[in-house]
Amino acid sequence: MSEKLFDNAEALAGYAATRVAELCRDAVSENGVCHLVLAGGSTPKRCYELLREMKLPWGSLHIWFGDERCLPIGDAERNDTMADVALLAHVPVPPDHIHRMAAELGPEAAAAQYAEMLAAAPVMDIVLLGMGEDGHTASLFPDNPALQDERLAVPVFDSPKPPPERVSMGYGVLNGASHRLILVAGTGKADALARIRAGETLPIAVIAEGEWLIDRDAMMSMV
Ligand SMILES: O=C(O)[C@H](O)[C@@H](O)[C@H](O)[C@H](O)COP(=O)(O)O
């Protein structure tokens, strides 16, 4: 796995935005289109705010979501709401190129619908991922049955991180993508990073080769 270490979260976000822009341009110049999977949570927000200022072929981008929380449309805690506020409301991605998870329908119905959309979609070009303090990524949490679900999109119940019901892309889609960028910032993530380095197979450790972008706080336990 390739790792880049940053002095702070702002530097990490700045590099991540530049790298995403570069990969998007590459995909569009090669294939005429770029399928970009956004991460949820709080870490990527600053990256999205910086990305929206960049010159990108926005009309050629398709936006997907790595996971979504089963909350009403527009709920402030939804991952697509964060993406809208930080990025999508500010850039001219065609609305029909934004492929939202219908998480408001509940885990099973939303996962079935998104799995159908993914089955008709090409391989994702870029997947952005975060990591939780327990080593989860997207909504694939430790000891959760979703980890063994091989569907393209999977229902998630009993998430230890609220809300308990979610939908997530499965490992097949995440690992089948052309590029993965994993954004890890903050002292809260140091323990999970140390456990992964010690060989623990936390959910994010099952993610295929990717570019790990880590800030100094998250590396604290390594020094
Ligand atoms: O719905 C979510 O919460 C995210 O998809 C989740 O996987 C997130 O990426 C990690 O929990 C890290 O979250 P932070 O970036 O807020 O630390």
The ligand as a Gaussian input file, in Angstrom:
#p B3LYP/6-31G(d) Opt

LIG

0 1
 O      -21.147000       7.119000       6.947000
 C      -20.015000       7.279000       7.406000
 O      -19.779000       7.655000       8.536000
 C      -18.812000       7.056000       6.520000
 O      -19.088000       6.517000       5.355000
 C      -17.750000       6.322000       7.276000
 O      -17.226000       5.188000       6.668000
 C      -16.631000       7.300000       7.494000
 O      -15.858000       7.413000       6.297000
 C      -15.753000       6.866000       8.633000
 O      -16.577000       6.578000       9.736000
 C      -14.779000       8.001000       8.995000
 O      -15.566000       9.086000       9.421000
 P      -14.869000      10.495000       9.742000
 O      -14.254000      10.964000       8.443000
 O      -16.001000      11.387000      10.193000
 O      -13.824000      10.250000      10.792000

